[in-house]
Amino acid sequence: MTRRSYDQFCGLARALDLVGERWTLLLVRDLSVGPQRYSDLLAGLPGIGSGLLAERLKQLEADGIVRKAHLPPPAAVSVYELTEEGHELALAMLPLAVWGARRIGDRDGRLFRADWLMLTLRSRFRPDRAEGVRDTYELHVDGEVVHVRVHDGRIEGQRGPAPAPADVTIRTDPETLLALGVGTLALDEVLGDRRLSVEGSDEALARCLAVLGS
Protein backbone atom coordinates (compact mmCIF):
# COMPACT_ATOMS: atom_id res chain seq x y z
CA MET A 1 0.00 0.00 0.00
CA THR A 2 1.46 3.34 -1.08
CA ARG A 3 1.63 5.90 1.70
CA ARG A 4 0.38 9.34 0.75
CA SER A 5 2.40 12.45 1.52
CA TYR A 6 1.41 16.03 2.22
CA ASP A 7 4.42 16.99 0.06
CA GLN A 8 5.15 20.07 2.14
CA PHE A 9 8.52 21.42 3.28
CA CYS A 10 7.37 21.47 6.90
CA GLY A 11 8.45 19.48 9.94
CA LEU A 12 4.92 18.82 11.15
CA ALA A 13 3.79 17.71 7.70
CA ARG A 14 6.77 15.36 7.47
CA ALA A 15 6.02 13.90 10.90
CA LEU A 16 2.44 13.25 9.81
CA ASP A 17 3.72 11.66 6.60
CA LEU A 18 5.60 9.17 8.77
CA VAL A 19 3.30 8.55 11.73
CA GLY A 20 -0.05 10.12 10.89
CA GLU A 21 -1.80 6.90 9.84
CA ARG A 22 -4.48 5.46 12.13
CA TRP A 23 -3.08 3.22 14.94
CA THR A 24 0.56 4.21 14.35
CA LEU A 25 1.02 6.49 17.37
CA LEU A 26 -0.92 4.06 19.56
CA LEU A 27 1.59 1.35 18.62
CA VAL A 28 4.39 3.70 19.65
CA ARG A 29 2.51 4.40 22.90
CA ASP A 30 2.24 0.70 23.71
CA LEU A 31 5.87 -0.04 22.82
CA SER A 32 7.05 2.91 24.92
CA VAL A 33 6.09 0.83 27.97
CA GLY A 34 8.44 -1.97 26.86
CA PRO A 35 9.04 -4.64 24.21
CA GLN A 36 5.99 -6.66 23.20
CA ARG A 37 5.15 -9.75 21.23
CA TYR A 38 3.04 -9.44 18.12
CA SER A 39 0.18 -11.20 19.91
CA ASP A 40 0.41 -8.74 22.82
CA LEU A 41 0.15 -5.78 20.47
CA LEU A 42 -2.79 -7.34 18.67
CA ALA A 43 -4.62 -8.09 21.94
CA GLY A 44 -3.91 -4.61 23.28
CA LEU A 45 -5.42 -2.76 20.32
CA PRO A 46 -8.94 -4.16 19.80
CA GLY A 47 -10.15 -3.33 16.33
CA ILE A 48 -6.84 -3.03 14.52
CA GLY A 49 -6.91 -6.45 12.81
CA SER A 50 -3.88 -8.67 12.21
CA GLY A 51 -3.30 -7.57 8.63
CA LEU A 52 -3.29 -3.86 9.46
CA LEU A 53 -1.06 -4.42 12.50
CA ALA A 54 1.48 -6.26 10.33
CA GLU A 55 1.36 -3.41 7.79
CA ARG A 56 1.89 -0.72 10.42
CA LEU A 57 4.77 -2.59 12.06
CA LYS A 58 6.44 -3.16 8.70
CA GLN A 59 6.26 0.56 7.92
CA LEU A 60 7.55 1.53 11.37
CA GLU A 61 10.48 -0.83 10.90
CA ALA A 62 11.22 0.66 7.48
CA ASP A 63 11.18 4.14 9.00
CA GLY A 64 13.62 3.13 11.76
CA ILE A 65 11.12 3.66 14.58
CA VAL A 66 10.57 0.01 15.56
CA ARG A 67 12.78 -3.07 15.34
CA LYS A 68 12.45 -6.78 16.03
CA ALA A 69 14.38 -8.25 18.92
CA HIS A 70 14.70 -11.57 20.70
CA LEU A 71 14.42 -11.68 24.47
CA PRO A 72 16.94 -13.93 26.22
CA PRO A 73 15.90 -16.97 28.31
CA PRO A 74 13.76 -17.64 30.22
CA ALA A 75 11.47 -15.55 27.98
CA ALA A 76 13.16 -16.54 24.69
CA VAL A 77 10.53 -14.93 22.46
CA SER A 78 10.57 -12.55 19.52
CA VAL A 79 9.32 -9.05 20.31
CA TYR A 80 9.02 -5.60 18.83
CA GLU A 81 10.71 -2.67 20.53
CA LEU A 82 11.33 1.02 19.93
CA THR A 83 14.62 2.19 18.46
CA GLU A 84 16.31 5.38 19.68
CA GLU A 85 14.29 7.24 17.04
CA GLY A 86 11.17 5.58 18.42
CA HIS A 87 11.94 6.66 21.96
CA GLU A 88 12.47 10.22 20.73
CA LEU A 89 9.04 10.05 19.10
CA ALA A 90 7.48 8.73 22.33
CA LEU A 91 8.93 11.70 24.23
CA ALA A 92 7.59 14.08 21.58
CA MET A 93 4.14 12.54 22.10
CA LEU A 94 4.02 13.45 25.82
CA PRO A 95 2.62 16.99 25.41
CA LEU A 96 0.08 15.73 22.88
CA ALA A 97 -1.06 12.99 25.29
CA VAL A 98 -1.50 15.54 28.07
CA TRP A 99 -3.37 17.90 25.73
CA GLY A 100 -5.76 15.08 24.84
CA ALA A 101 -6.12 13.91 28.43
CA ARG A 102 -7.35 17.35 29.49
CA ARG A 103 -10.14 16.97 26.95
CA ILE A 104 -11.00 13.30 27.46
CA GLY A 105 -14.22 13.82 29.42
CA ASP A 106 -15.94 11.01 31.30
CA ARG A 107 -14.84 7.43 30.79
CA ASP A 108 -18.36 6.33 29.73
CA GLY A 109 -17.47 2.66 29.39
CA ARG A 110 -14.53 3.24 27.07
CA LEU A 111 -11.72 0.69 27.06
CA PHE A 112 -9.01 1.28 29.62
CA ARG A 113 -5.59 -0.13 30.41
CA ALA A 114 -3.40 1.26 33.16
CA ASP A 115 -0.32 1.48 30.94
CA TRP A 116 -2.21 3.77 28.53
CA LEU A 117 -1.96 6.51 31.16
CA MET A 118 1.78 6.08 31.55
CA LEU A 119 2.45 8.82 28.99
CA THR A 120 0.51 11.41 30.95
CA LEU A 121 2.10 10.34 34.24
CA ARG A 122 5.55 10.37 32.66
CA SER A 123 5.00 13.99 31.64
CA ARG A 124 5.16 14.86 35.36
CA PHE A 125 8.66 13.40 35.72
CA ARG A 126 11.35 15.85 36.83
CA PRO A 127 14.76 14.36 35.90
CA ASP A 128 16.65 17.12 37.71
CA ARG A 129 15.06 15.98 40.97
CA ALA A 130 15.77 12.31 40.24
CA GLU A 131 19.57 12.46 40.18
CA GLY A 132 20.79 9.74 42.51
CA VAL A 133 17.28 8.35 43.07
CA ARG A 134 16.89 4.61 42.53
CA ASP A 135 13.34 3.73 43.41
CA THR A 136 10.47 1.63 42.09
CA TYR A 137 6.85 2.75 42.32
CA GLU A 138 4.04 0.24 41.81
CA LEU A 139 0.60 1.43 40.71
CA HIS A 140 -2.61 -0.56 41.13
CA VAL A 141 -5.33 0.94 38.94
CA ASP A 142 -8.75 -0.58 38.41
CA GLY A 143 -7.47 -4.12 38.98
CA GLU A 144 -4.37 -3.68 36.81
CA VAL A 145 -0.77 -3.29 37.93
CA VAL A 146 2.09 -1.36 36.38
CA HIS A 147 5.37 -0.23 37.85
CA VAL A 148 7.69 2.71 37.31
CA ARG A 149 11.42 2.51 37.84
CA VAL A 150 13.39 5.68 38.53
CA HIS A 151 17.12 5.25 38.13
CA ASP A 152 19.49 8.18 38.55
CA GLY A 153 17.61 10.73 36.47
CA ARG A 154 15.83 8.32 34.13
CA ILE A 155 12.37 6.79 34.24
CA GLU A 156 10.85 3.73 32.62
CA GLY A 157 7.53 1.99 33.04
CA GLN A 158 6.57 -1.66 32.67
CA ARG A 159 3.36 -3.65 32.84
CA GLY A 160 2.85 -5.93 35.80
CA PRO A 161 4.13 -5.91 39.38
CA ALA A 162 7.63 -4.76 40.22
CA PRO A 163 10.17 -7.63 40.19
CA ALA A 164 11.17 -6.75 43.78
CA PRO A 165 9.23 -5.09 46.60
CA ALA A 166 8.36 -1.56 45.52
CA ASP A 167 9.57 1.47 47.46
CA VAL A 168 6.12 3.04 47.09
CA THR A 169 2.83 1.34 46.21
CA ILE A 170 -0.08 3.48 45.03
CA ARG A 171 -3.68 2.30 44.64
CA THR A 172 -6.11 4.53 42.83
CA ASP A 173 -8.71 4.76 40.06
CA PRO A 174 -8.24 5.75 36.39
CA GLU A 175 -9.77 9.20 36.79
CA THR A 176 -7.50 10.12 39.69
CA LEU A 177 -4.41 8.82 37.90
CA LEU A 178 -5.35 10.83 34.83
CA ALA A 179 -5.80 13.98 36.93
CA LEU A 180 -2.37 13.41 38.48
CA GLY A 181 -0.87 12.98 35.03
CA VAL A 182 -2.27 16.21 33.60
CA GLY A 183 -1.49 18.17 36.74
CA THR A 184 -5.00 19.07 37.85
CA LEU A 185 -4.25 17.12 41.02
CA ALA A 186 -0.97 16.85 42.90
CA LEU A 187 -0.09 13.60 44.63
CA ASP A 188 0.31 15.28 48.00
CA GLU A 189 -3.22 16.73 47.65
CA VAL A 190 -4.89 13.32 47.62
CA LEU A 191 -2.76 11.48 50.18
CA GLY A 192 -5.16 9.92 52.65
CA ASP A 193 -8.09 10.63 50.34
CA ARG A 194 -10.41 7.68 49.64
CA ARG A 195 -9.48 7.98 45.95
CA LEU A 196 -5.87 7.04 46.63
CA SER A 197 -3.88 4.98 49.12
CA VAL A 198 -0.12 4.84 49.48
CA GLU A 199 2.24 2.37 51.12
CA GLY A 200 5.94 3.01 51.65
CA SER A 201 8.40 4.78 53.89
CA ASP A 202 8.15 8.53 54.44
CA GLU A 203 11.53 8.98 52.76
CA ALA A 204 10.55 7.04 49.63
CA LEU A 205 7.24 8.86 49.44
CA ALA A 206 9.01 12.22 49.65
CA ARG A 207 11.28 11.20 46.75
CA CYS A 208 8.25 10.03 44.76
CA LEU A 209 6.49 13.36 45.31
CA ALA A 210 9.60 15.22 44.22
CA VAL A 211 10.41 13.31 41.04
CA LEU A 212 6.78 13.25 39.86
CA GLY A 213 6.54 17.00 40.12
CA SER A 214 4.32 17.46 43.14
C-alpha positions as a Markdown table, in Angstrom:
| # | Residue | x | y | z |
|---|---|---|---|---|
| 1 | Met | 0.0 | 0.0 | 0.0 |
| 2 | Thr | 1.5 | 3.3 | -1.1 |
| 3 | Arg | 1.6 | 5.9 | 1.7 |
| 4 | Arg | 0.4 | 9.3 | 0.7 |
| 5 | Ser | 2.4 | 12.5 | 1.5 |
| 6 | Tyr | 1.4 | 16.0 | 2.2 |
| 7 | Asp | 4.4 | 17.0 | 0.1 |
| 8 | Gln | 5.1 | 20.1 | 2.1 |
| 9 | Phe | 8.5 | 21.4 | 3.3 |
| 10 | Cys | 7.4 | 21.5 | 6.9 |
| 11 | Gly | 8.5 | 19.5 | 9.9 |
| 12 | Leu | 4.9 | 18.8 | 11.2 |
| 13 | Ala | 3.8 | 17.7 | 7.7 |
| 14 | Arg | 6.8 | 15.4 | 7.5 |
| 15 | Ala | 6.0 | 13.9 | 10.9 |
| 16 | Leu | 2.4 | 13.3 | 9.8 |
| 17 | Asp | 3.7 | 11.7 | 6.6 |
| 18 | Leu | 5.6 | 9.2 | 8.8 |
| 19 | Val | 3.3 | 8.5 | 11.7 |
| 20 | Gly | -0.1 | 10.1 | 10.9 |
| 21 | Glu | -1.8 | 6.9 | 9.8 |
| 22 | Arg | -4.5 | 5.5 | 12.1 |
| 23 | Trp | -3.1 | 3.2 | 14.9 |
| 24 | Thr | 0.6 | 4.2 | 14.4 |
| 25 | Leu | 1.0 | 6.5 | 17.4 |
| 26 | Leu | -0.9 | 4.1 | 19.6 |
| 27 | Leu | 1.6 | 1.4 | 18.6 |
| 28 | Val | 4.4 | 3.7 | 19.7 |
| 29 | Arg | 2.5 | 4.4 | 22.9 |
| 30 | Asp | 2.2 | 0.7 | 23.7 |
| 31 | Leu | 5.9 | 0.0 | 22.8 |
| 32 | Ser | 7.0 | 2.9 | 24.9 |
| 33 | Val | 6.1 | 0.8 | 28.0 |
| 34 | Gly | 8.4 | -2.0 | 26.9 |
| 35 | Pro | 9.0 | -4.6 | 24.2 |
| 36 | Gln | 6.0 | -6.7 | 23.2 |
| 37 | Arg | 5.2 | -9.8 | 21.2 |
| 38 | Tyr | 3.0 | -9.4 | 18.1 |
| 39 | Ser | 0.2 | -11.2 | 19.9 |
| 40 | Asp | 0.4 | -8.7 | 22.8 |
| 41 | Leu | 0.1 | -5.8 | 20.5 |
| 42 | Leu | -2.8 | -7.3 | 18.7 |
| 43 | Ala | -4.6 | -8.1 | 21.9 |
| 44 | Gly | -3.9 | -4.6 | 23.3 |
| 45 | Leu | -5.4 | -2.8 | 20.3 |
| 46 | Pro | -8.9 | -4.2 | 19.8 |
| 47 | Gly | -10.2 | -3.3 | 16.3 |
| 48 | Ile | -6.8 | -3.0 | 14.5 |
| 49 | Gly | -6.9 | -6.4 | 12.8 |
| 50 | Ser | -3.9 | -8.7 | 12.2 |
| 51 | Gly | -3.3 | -7.6 | 8.6 |
| 52 | Leu | -3.3 | -3.9 | 9.5 |
| 53 | Leu | -1.1 | -4.4 | 12.5 |
| 54 | Ala | 1.5 | -6.3 | 10.3 |
| 55 | Glu | 1.4 | -3.4 | 7.8 |
| 56 | Arg | 1.9 | -0.7 | 10.4 |
| 57 | Leu | 4.8 | -2.6 | 12.1 |
| 58 | Lys | 6.4 | -3.2 | 8.7 |
| 59 | Gln | 6.3 | 0.6 | 7.9 |
| 60 | Leu | 7.5 | 1.5 | 11.4 |
| 61 | Glu | 10.5 | -0.8 | 10.9 |
| 62 | Ala | 11.2 | 0.7 | 7.5 |
| 63 | Asp | 11.2 | 4.1 | 9.0 |
| 64 | Gly | 13.6 | 3.1 | 11.8 |
| 65 | Ile | 11.1 | 3.7 | 14.6 |
| 66 | Val | 10.6 | 0.0 | 15.6 |
| 67 | Arg | 12.8 | -3.1 | 15.3 |
| 68 | Lys | 12.4 | -6.8 | 16.0 |
| 69 | Ala | 14.4 | -8.2 | 18.9 |
| 70 | His | 14.7 | -11.6 | 20.7 |
| 71 | Leu | 14.4 | -11.7 | 24.5 |
| 72 | Pro | 16.9 | -13.9 | 26.2 |
| 73 | Pro | 15.9 | -17.0 | 28.3 |
| 74 | Pro | 13.8 | -17.6 | 30.2 |
| 75 | Ala | 11.5 | -15.6 | 28.0 |
| 76 | Ala | 13.2 | -16.5 | 24.7 |
| 77 | Val | 10.5 | -14.9 | 22.5 |
| 78 | Ser | 10.6 | -12.5 | 19.5 |
| 79 | Val | 9.3 | -9.1 | 20.3 |
| 80 | Tyr | 9.0 | -5.6 | 18.8 |
| 81 | Glu | 10.7 | -2.7 | 20.5 |
| 82 | Leu | 11.3 | 1.0 | 19.9 |
| 83 | Thr | 14.6 | 2.2 | 18.5 |
| 84 | Glu | 16.3 | 5.4 | 19.7 |
| 85 | Glu | 14.3 | 7.2 | 17.0 |
| 86 | Gly | 11.2 | 5.6 | 18.4 |
| 87 | His | 11.9 | 6.7 | 22.0 |
| 88 | Glu | 12.5 | 10.2 | 20.7 |
| 89 | Leu | 9.0 | 10.0 | 19.1 |
| 90 | Ala | 7.5 | 8.7 | 22.3 |
| 91 | Leu | 8.9 | 11.7 | 24.2 |
| 92 | Ala | 7.6 | 14.1 | 21.6 |
| 93 | Met | 4.1 | 12.5 | 22.1 |
| 94 | Leu | 4.0 | 13.4 | 25.8 |
| 95 | Pro | 2.6 | 17.0 | 25.4 |
| 96 | Leu | 0.1 | 15.7 | 22.9 |
| 97 | Ala | -1.1 | 13.0 | 25.3 |
| 98 | Val | -1.5 | 15.5 | 28.1 |
| 99 | Trp | -3.4 | 17.9 | 25.7 |
| 100 | Gly | -5.8 | 15.1 | 24.8 |
| 101 | Ala | -6.1 | 13.9 | 28.4 |
| 102 | Arg | -7.3 | 17.3 | 29.5 |
| 103 | Arg | -10.1 | 17.0 | 26.9 |
| 104 | Ile | -11.0 | 13.3 | 27.5 |
| 105 | Gly | -14.2 | 13.8 | 29.4 |
| 106 | Asp | -15.9 | 11.0 | 31.3 |
| 107 | Arg | -14.8 | 7.4 | 30.8 |
| 108 | Asp | -18.4 | 6.3 | 29.7 |
| 109 | Gly | -17.5 | 2.7 | 29.4 |
| 110 | Arg | -14.5 | 3.2 | 27.1 |
| 111 | Leu | -11.7 | 0.7 | 27.1 |
| 112 | Phe | -9.0 | 1.3 | 29.6 |
| 113 | Arg | -5.6 | -0.1 | 30.4 |
| 114 | Ala | -3.4 | 1.3 | 33.2 |
| 115 | Asp | -0.3 | 1.5 | 30.9 |
| 116 | Trp | -2.2 | 3.8 | 28.5 |
| 117 | Leu | -2.0 | 6.5 | 31.2 |
| 118 | Met | 1.8 | 6.1 | 31.6 |
| 119 | Leu | 2.5 | 8.8 | 29.0 |
| 120 | Thr | 0.5 | 11.4 | 31.0 |
| 121 | Leu | 2.1 | 10.3 | 34.2 |
| 122 | Arg | 5.5 | 10.4 | 32.7 |
| 123 | Ser | 5.0 | 14.0 | 31.6 |
| 124 | Arg | 5.2 | 14.9 | 35.4 |
| 125 | Phe | 8.7 | 13.4 | 35.7 |
| 126 | Arg | 11.4 | 15.8 | 36.8 |
| 127 | Pro | 14.8 | 14.4 | 35.9 |
| 128 | Asp | 16.6 | 17.1 | 37.7 |
| 129 | Arg | 15.1 | 16.0 | 41.0 |
| 130 | Ala | 15.8 | 12.3 | 40.2 |
| 131 | Glu | 19.6 | 12.5 | 40.2 |
| 132 | Gly | 20.8 | 9.7 | 42.5 |
| 133 | Val | 17.3 | 8.4 | 43.1 |
| 134 | Arg | 16.9 | 4.6 | 42.5 |
| 135 | Asp | 13.3 | 3.7 | 43.4 |
| 136 | Thr | 10.5 | 1.6 | 42.1 |
| 137 | Tyr | 6.8 | 2.8 | 42.3 |
| 138 | Glu | 4.0 | 0.2 | 41.8 |
| 139 | Leu | 0.6 | 1.4 | 40.7 |
| 140 | His | -2.6 | -0.6 | 41.1 |
| 141 | Val | -5.3 | 0.9 | 38.9 |
| 142 | Asp | -8.8 | -0.6 | 38.4 |
| 143 | Gly | -7.5 | -4.1 | 39.0 |
| 144 | Glu | -4.4 | -3.7 | 36.8 |
| 145 | Val | -0.8 | -3.3 | 37.9 |
| 146 | Val | 2.1 | -1.4 | 36.4 |
| 147 | His | 5.4 | -0.2 | 37.9 |
| 148 | Val | 7.7 | 2.7 | 37.3 |
| 149 | Arg | 11.4 | 2.5 | 37.8 |
| 150 | Val | 13.4 | 5.7 | 38.5 |
| 151 | His | 17.1 | 5.2 | 38.1 |
| 152 | Asp | 19.5 | 8.2 | 38.5 |
| 153 | Gly | 17.6 | 10.7 | 36.5 |
| 154 | Arg | 15.8 | 8.3 | 34.1 |
| 155 | Ile | 12.4 | 6.8 | 34.2 |
| 156 | Glu | 10.8 | 3.7 | 32.6 |
| 157 | Gly | 7.5 | 2.0 | 33.0 |
| 158 | Gln | 6.6 | -1.7 | 32.7 |
| 159 | Arg | 3.4 | -3.7 | 32.8 |
| 160 | Gly | 2.8 | -5.9 | 35.8 |
| 161 | Pro | 4.1 | -5.9 | 39.4 |
| 162 | Ala | 7.6 | -4.8 | 40.2 |
| 163 | Pro | 10.2 | -7.6 | 40.2 |
| 164 | Ala | 11.2 | -6.8 | 43.8 |
| 165 | Pro | 9.2 | -5.1 | 46.6 |
| 166 | Ala | 8.4 | -1.6 | 45.5 |
| 167 | Asp | 9.6 | 1.5 | 47.5 |
| 168 | Val | 6.1 | 3.0 | 47.1 |
| 169 | Thr | 2.8 | 1.3 | 46.2 |
| 170 | Ile | -0.1 | 3.5 | 45.0 |
| 171 | Arg | -3.7 | 2.3 | 44.6 |
| 172 | Thr | -6.1 | 4.5 | 42.8 |
| 173 | Asp | -8.7 | 4.8 | 40.1 |
| 174 | Pro | -8.2 | 5.8 | 36.4 |
| 175 | Glu | -9.8 | 9.2 | 36.8 |
| 176 | Thr | -7.5 | 10.1 | 39.7 |
| 177 | Leu | -4.4 | 8.8 | 37.9 |
| 178 | Leu | -5.4 | 10.8 | 34.8 |
| 179 | Ala | -5.8 | 14.0 | 36.9 |
| 180 | Leu | -2.4 | 13.4 | 38.5 |
| 181 | Gly | -0.9 | 13.0 | 35.0 |
| 182 | Val | -2.3 | 16.2 | 33.6 |
| 183 | Gly | -1.5 | 18.2 | 36.7 |
| 184 | Thr | -5.0 | 19.1 | 37.8 |
| 185 | Leu | -4.3 | 17.1 | 41.0 |
| 186 | Ala | -1.0 | 16.9 | 42.9 |
| 187 | Leu | -0.1 | 13.6 | 44.6 |
| 188 | Asp | 0.3 | 15.3 | 48.0 |
| 189 | Glu | -3.2 | 16.7 | 47.7 |
| 190 | Val | -4.9 | 13.3 | 47.6 |
| 191 | Leu | -2.8 | 11.5 | 50.2 |
| 192 | Gly | -5.2 | 9.9 | 52.6 |
| 193 | Asp | -8.1 | 10.6 | 50.3 |
| 194 | Arg | -10.4 | 7.7 | 49.6 |
| 195 | Arg | -9.5 | 8.0 | 46.0 |
| 196 | Leu | -5.9 | 7.0 | 46.6 |
| 197 | Ser | -3.9 | 5.0 | 49.1 |
| 198 | Val | -0.1 | 4.8 | 49.5 |
| 199 | Glu | 2.2 | 2.4 | 51.1 |
| 200 | Gly | 5.9 | 3.0 | 51.6 |
| 201 | Ser | 8.4 | 4.8 | 53.9 |
| 202 | Asp | 8.2 | 8.5 | 54.4 |
| 203 | Glu | 11.5 | 9.0 | 52.8 |
| 204 | Ala | 10.6 | 7.0 | 49.6 |
| 205 | Leu | 7.2 | 8.9 | 49.4 |
| 206 | Ala | 9.0 | 12.2 | 49.6 |
| 207 | Arg | 11.3 | 11.2 | 46.7 |
| 208 | Cys | 8.3 | 10.0 | 44.8 |
| 209 | Leu | 6.5 | 13.4 | 45.3 |
| 210 | Ala | 9.6 | 15.2 | 44.2 |
| 211 | Val | 10.4 | 13.3 | 41.0 |
| 212 | Leu | 6.8 | 13.3 | 39.9 |
| 213 | Gly | 6.5 | 17.0 | 40.1 |
| 214 | Ser | 4.3 | 17.5 | 43.1 |
